[in-house]
């Protein structure tokens, strides 16, 4: 059993402990409640309360005597889970995506954690108009000089930390972006997929409202499917993957007419 992550200096709040528990469970895959109580030096009852809250958020799945972070459609959708996965890959993809942005553009970012990495790189590319439904992106760029921020309203979904639904789709339809950066949970040899209908509808609306459509996808999502088809890969002008993607998969995509770019990790 590996060591629990150290707490942040001066912080022992319940929220901080739950974040550390989530990190540990996501890293280990599964663990018993009694192990967590020992690792975090709290009572079994406290651990169960923390796990109940994390399960409510969709980060973990409780079972008799323990907890699992085995990915499922719920975990793959949850922003807390997605923020912890493939961080180096997403950063590399975002750096490549940044080269597609020029000052003066209207840039649309969906509620994916990969596009959040793109948002972190925008201060050096202003002036820009940024259009998004993702609260984390809104917070990231709202204080950046030279960024005109257009926030897409709608119903707030805490699991995604974003705004969805009919009002969001209608707001998207009234706008025209120079470029859309979007991601999704699974990509087969021919199509992009997502497990949630509400997300698919918003992403499709964004694709209709953008001149250039760029799909950002880390290699862990290749070769998968989910419940709903989002779009054929050939509907995207560009698909950016990290260099962890197998060479034969990249060749196969290009053979099917998909415009694939490979983002290298920094030396």
N, C-alpha and C positions, 0 to 999 in steps of 0.2 A: 504494500500500500504506500503510495507516494505521499510526500509531505504536502500539507495544505498550504496554499499561498499565504504569504505574510500579509497582515492587515496594513492598510494605508496608515502612515504616521498620524497619530492623534485621532484616529477614527475607529470607533467600535460600535457604530450604530447598527440597528437591525437591518437597514437597507444595505449597508456596507457588507455585513455578514452574509446576507442573502446573495449579493453579487459574488462574493468569494466562494460560497457554496456552489453557485451556478457554474463558475469557472472550473471548479474542481470536478464537478459531475460531468460537465461537457468534455473535459480532458480525459477522465477515466472511463467514461461510457456508462458505468453503473457502480453503485456503492450502497452499502446498507445504512440505514438510519443510525444504528448504534456506532458505526465507524465515523460517521459525520459528527455525532455528539462528542466522541472522543477527540477527533481532530480539531474541532472548533471550541472545545472546552465549554460546552453548554449542555443543558439537560436534554433528554430524549424528547420531552414535550416541546421544548423550544425548537428543536430540529424539525419536528413534525409541523409546527406552525409555519416555519420558514418554507418547508417543502410544499405545504398547502398553497402558500402564496405564489411560489415559483410555478407550481402546476397550474394555478389560475392564470398566470401570465403566458402559459404555453411553453415555458422553457424546459421543464422536466416532466417526466411521467412517473407517478408513484405506483409501486406495486407492494404486495404484502412484505413488509420488513425492509423495504429499500426503495431506491429511486433509480431511474434510467434516463439517459439523454440520447438513447438510440433515435436517430433522426426519423421523423415521419412528416407527413404533410403539415402538421401543426408546428413542429419545431422549425421546419424549413421556412415557414412564413414568419415566424416570430422575430422581431427586429433584434431582441436581446441575444438570441442565438446567432443570427446572421452577422452581428457586429463582431463575434468572436471567431469566425471561421475564415480561412483563406486570406488572412490579412496581407501577407506579402504579395500574393497573387493579385489581389485587388489593387494594391498600391502600384504595382507594375503596370497593370491595365490602365489605371487612371493617368499615369504619366504619359502613356501613349495617346490616350484620348485627348489629353491637354494639347497635343500638337495639332489637333483638328479644329481648335478654337482660335478665332481671331478677334481682336478688339472691335466692338461695334455690333457683334452678333447678338441675336436673341437665342439663348440656350435653354432648352427644356430638360429637366432632370426628374426622373421618376423617383419612387420611394425605395430604391434599392441601395444597399450599403456600398456597392461598387460606385454608384454615382455620387454618393457622399464623399468618397475619396477624390472624385473629380472636383467637387465643390471646394474642397480644401486647397486646391491648386489655382483657383480662379483669381485671387487677388493680384496676380502678376499679369493678368490678361485684360484688365479693364480699359475702357468702359465696356460694360456688358449689361444686357437684360437677362435676368435669370428667372425662369418660370418653373415652379415646383409645387408638389402636394406633400412633400416630405418635411416634417417639422424639424428634423435634424439639419437638413439643408437650409431651411429658413433661418435657423439659429446661426448656422455657420457663416452665411453671407450677409445677414441683415446689417451688420456693422462695417462691411467692407466698402471703403470709398470707391465711387465709380460704378457700383452695382445698382441697377434698378431692379428691385425685387418685385415679382408678381406672384403672390401666394394664391394657389388654387384652393378654394373652399370646398365644403362638403361635410359629410358626416365623419367625425374623428374616430379612427379605429386605434385604440391603445396598443393592440398587439403589433400593429405595423408602424405606429407613431406617424400616421399619415391621414390625409383626408381623401375619402372615396365617395362613391354614390353618384346619383343623378346630378346634383348641383356641381360636383367636380367635373363631370363629363361635359356638362353644358358650358362651364367656364373654359375648358380646353377648346371646345369647338369655336369659341369666339376669338381665338388667338392663332397666330402663325409664327412658328419658330424656325430659325435657320437650321438648327440641328437639335435632334433629340438623342440623349444618352439614356439607355434603358438596359435593364438586365432581367433575368428570370431564373426560375429554379431548376429547369432541366432543358436540355437540348438533345434531340435525336439526330440522326444523319440528315434529316430533311426539315424538321420543324422545331420551333421553340414552344415550350409548354409552361403552364403554371397550374397549381392545384386549386386556386381560388377564383371563382367567377368574377367577384367584384374587382379584383386586381386586373384580370384579363381585360375587362371592359374599359378600365381607365387606360391601360397600356395601349389598347387598340385606338382609343380616341387620341392619345398622344401621337401615335404613328400617323394618323390621318392629318394631324395639324403641323407636321414638321416637313420641311423640305428634304432634309437629310436625316436618315434614321440609322443610328449606330447601336448595335447590340454588344454589350460588354459581358463577357462570360468567362469565369475561371474554369480551369480544366476539370475540377471536381464535378461539374454539372454536365459534362459531355457524356453522351451515350445513355441518357436517361429520358424518362417521360413523366408526365403528370396528368391529372384528370382532364384539363382543358388545353386544347391547342390555342396558342397565342397567334402564331403566324408562320408561314413558310420562311425558312432562313433567307431565301432569295428576295423576300420583301424588304430586307434590310440592305441599305447601301454598303454598310461595312459591318463586319463581325470581328471584334478584337478579343483574342484569347491570350493567356500567359504561356510562356514557353515550357510549362509543364504538360501541355497538351501533346499527345502522341503524334509523331510525324505522319503516320499512316492515316490518322483521323483527319489531320489538316489537309493532306493530299486528297482524301475522299471528298471533303467538303468543297475544295476548290474545283475538283472534277465535276461537281454538281452545279457549278456556277456561283458558289458563295464567295464573296470577296473577303477573305480572311486575312487579318493582320496578326502577327505574333509579337507580343510585348515581352521584351527581354528583361530579366531581373538585372538590377545594377551590378556592376562588377564588384 
